[in-house]
Amino acid sequence: MTGATKPESLRDAYEHALVELGEKDSRLVVLDAEPSGIARTSLFGARFPDRFFAVGGTEGSAMAIAAGLALGGRTAFATSLAAVVVGPAYPLVRRSISAPRARVKIIATHGGLSIGPDGGTPPMVEDIGIMRGLPGMTVIVPADAPTARAATYAVAEREGPAYVRLAAEDLPTLTDEPFAIGRARELRAGTDLTVVGVGSLLVRGLEVAEELARVGVAARVLDLASVKPFDEPALLRAARDTGAILVLEEHSVLTGVGSLVAATTSENYPVPVRRVGVPDVFGAGGDAATRLDRYAMSKERIVEEAWELLRLRGKVQ
């Protein structure tokens, strides 16, 4: 793992990867359902105008057109807000993309609470669980710009549909290890506790692990950017080695990665699991510095949950 660097835009990383992929593959097309530039596809549109389709404001049309192009032999990247993809466009995603296993790569921006001033509707905090439930759908949640770039390449090469959730805010680079679909990355070694992080909360997980290390607690940190398929062997190995797992996600705790971790461990190697994420409420956007704290995802809350797990395992009094 490298030390966290200055924040970079995940959407910009995606945009540049798209252009590079377009140079290599003449079958690749891009559909943008957000004409205001939120999706960051303008570079591709300028470079390949005959393979770029701006369909903003028509909600599900981008998904329907992408499905048709994919079933005709293209690789289609369809970009829109997460609240649209898993909102009004969801029936088309389910029926026209997931069911026929169309080669459509859905890039959903503004996932979770990370919408800043761009959103006028409640943020989509249910999307990971909903998309994970679709048969054949690959689900990726990058935590930094290099992972967003690598994930763009990875889903382009993969058969079938994919859903990649990009935060709107810039995030620091956390690792220089390569990304691969279906593999978790261990960003920090440890035997006392495992912290599983996805998206924007991964950096807080690393910060908490560093704080715990100063008092003699060794926390393993896993980046579960590949949510589906996920790295079950790495997760179960962590359960056996550390005996407790803390999951951090900018998503509803009811259906997200925490539920995935709890189900997997309970069926294979039961250990205490705690979930830090959005409670049973609709979230709201706003200032990044206070948004996560407001919804019970503060560093202080994460530290409290870590100590509670350590107490449950008898590792501290």
N, C-alpha and C positions, 0 to 999 in steps of 0.2 A: 504493500500500500504506500502511496505517496501522501505527503501532507496536503491538506485541503488548500487549493489555490483560489484566486479571486473568482467570483461568480461569472459564469458564462451562460449564454442563452441556449437552451435546448432546442428551441425552434430554429435558431440560426444554424445550428449543427445539422438539423434535419434538412434545412433548405439547401445547404451546400452539398450534402450527401446526395440529394435528389438530382442535382445537376450532374454530379459525377456519374451516377447510375444512368442518367439519360444519355450521356456520351457513350456508354458501353453497350446499352441495350435499346435498340430502336423500337422495340415493342412496348416500352414503358410509357405510360400516360399518366397525367396528373389532373385531378379534379379538385377545385377549390370552392368550397361552399361559403367562404367568408371573404367578400370582396373588399373589405376594409384593410386587408393586409395582415390581419391577425394571424393567419395560418402560415405566413412566410413562404410562399411559393412563387413569388414574382420573378425570381432569378430563373427558375425553370421555364416560366411562361415567356420570358424575354428570349431565352436561348432556343426553346423549342415550341414556338407558337402553334404549330400544327398538332402538337401532342398535349396541349394544355387547354383545359375547359373550365372557364369561370362560370359557376352556376349558383352564385350566392343568392341567398334569400328564398331559395326554393326548398329548403329543408331536406326532405328525403330524395330529391331528384339526383343529387350527386351520387348517392348510394345506388339508385336504380341504374343510372347511366354507367357507373363503374362496374356494376354486375354484368351488364350487357357487353361492355368492352372486354371484360375478363373472360367471359364465356365464349367470346369470339377470338380468343388467343392472345390477348394483351395481359400485361401485368399492370394493374391499376392502383395508383395511390389516391385515396380519397381523403381529403383533409377538411375537418370541421370542428366545431366546439363539441366537447364531450357531452354537454347538455343537449345538443341536437342529435348526436349519434345515438345516444341511449335514451333519447326522448322521442320527439316526433318521427325520427328516421328509423327507430328500432324495428318496427314491423318489416320494413324493407331489408334491413340488415339480416334479420332472422330468416325471412322467406327467400330473398334473392341472392344473398351472399353466403350465409352459413349453411343453409340446407343443400345447395348444389356444390358446396366447397369451392366457390369461385375464388380466383386468384386476385382478391381485393385486399389491399393493405390500408386499413383505416387508421389514420393518424389523428388522434383526438387531442386538441389543445385545451388548455385551461381545465385540466382535470383536478378533482378535489376542490379544496378551498382556494387554490392558487389562481384566482382570476383577476386580482388587482382591481382597477377601476373599469375593466372591460365588460363586466357582466351586469345585466340588469335583472336577470332571473337567478333563483337560488343555484349555487354551484352544484355540480353533479358529484355526489359523494357515494353513489351506489354503483357506479359503472363497472368497477373491477369484478364485483360479484356477479353482475348481470352478464357481462361478456364472457366471463369464465364458465358460465353455465351453458353457453352455446356450443353444441357439438362441433368439434374440429377447429375451433377458434383458438389461435395462438394469442396470448396476452402478455405484453411486455410493459413494464413501468420503469423507465430509466431514472436514475438519481442524479445524473450529471450529463453535460454536453457530449463528452466522448462516448458514453454509453448510448445516448440518443443517436449519434452518428452510426455507431456499430450496429445498433438495432435496426436502423433503416436498411443497411446492407443485408443484414441477416434475414429480415422478413422478405426482402425482395427476392432472395434466393430460395425461400421456402415455399413449398406447394401449399395451396389452400389459403384461407383468409387469416388475417391477423389484425389485432387491435393494439396500437401503441399509444400509451397515455403520456402526454407531455405537459409538464407544469408551465404556467405562463411566466413565472418569475425566473430570473437567472439563479443558477445554483453552482456551488463550488465543485471543482473536479476532485473526486475522492480516491480514485484508483487508476493505476496504469496497467492493470491486469486486463487481458482480452475478455471480451464479452462473447458468450455463446448461448444460444437458445437451449434451455433445459439444464443449465448449469448455474449453481450459486457460486458467488465469489466470497472467499473468506478474506475480509479486510483487516481482521485483527484476530490473533490467536488467544485462546483462553480456555480454562477448565472449570471455572466456578459458575458460569452463567452464559447463556447465549442470547444475543440481541439480534433479531431478524428485522431488517429494515427495508422499506421500499420507498422510492420517490424522495420527496423533500425531507422526510423525517430521518433518512439514513444518516445525514450529517449530525443530527442531534444524538443519534445512537452512538456515533463515534466519539462525540464530545463527552457523553456520559461515561463511556468505557474508559476514556482517558482519566476522568475524575476518579472513577472507582480504582483504577490502577494505582493512583497516588496513595490509596489507603490499603493496598495489598490485595485487591479483588481483581482477578483476571477474567475479563468478559470477552468471549468470542463474539465477533460481529460478522454476520452474513448479509450480503446484498442479494436479495431475492428478486432482482429485476425481471427475471423470467418467471412469471407467475404461472403460466400454463404453456407448455409443460414446465413443471418445477422439479428441482433437484431433490427428490425424496431421499436418496442415500445420504446426501450431505445433511439434510434436516434430521434424519434419524441418528446419524453419527453424532451430531451436536447434542441431541437428546441424551444419548448414552454417555457421552463424555462429560457433559456439564450438569445434567439432571434438572434443568429448568430453562424455559424459553420466554423471552419478552419480545412481543411483536409490535412494531411501530409502523403506522400507515396513516396517510392523509386520506382516509376513506372510512365509511361506516364500519364500526366494529361488528355489526350484526352479520355481515356477509363477505367481508374482505379476506385479506391474507391471514389475519388472526384466526378466522374460522377454518381456513385451509390447514394451518399449522396444528390447531387443536384437534381437528378430525384425524389428521395423519398420525399424530403421536398417540392419540387415544386408541387407535386401532392397531398400532404396531409396537409402541414403547411409551406407555403413559408416563408423562412428567407434568409438573405444574406449568401452566401456560397463562400469561397475563397479556392483555391486549390494550394498547394505547392507540386511540384513533378518534374518529368523530362519533359522539354518542348518538342516541336515537332521536336526532333532530335534523332539520334542514339547516345547512350552513349558510354563511354569507361571506362574501369577499371582503377585501379591505387591505389595510396595511400589513405587509408580510411580517413585520417585527412583532405584531401583537395578535395576529389572526390565529396562529396555532395555540398560543397561550390561552386565548379566549375559549377555545374548544377543548380544554383539558389535555393539551399535548405539549405542555411546557417542559423544559428540562427538569424542573423541580418535580413534576409529576412522574417523569420517566425514572428519575433517581429513586423516588419513593417506591415505585413498583419493583425496581431492581432489588432494593433492600428487602422488600416483602418476600420476593421469591427466594432470596438468600436465607431469610429466616425460616421459610417453609421447608427448605432443604437442610436446615440445621447447620448451615455454614457460618452463621453469625447469631448472636443472642438478640 
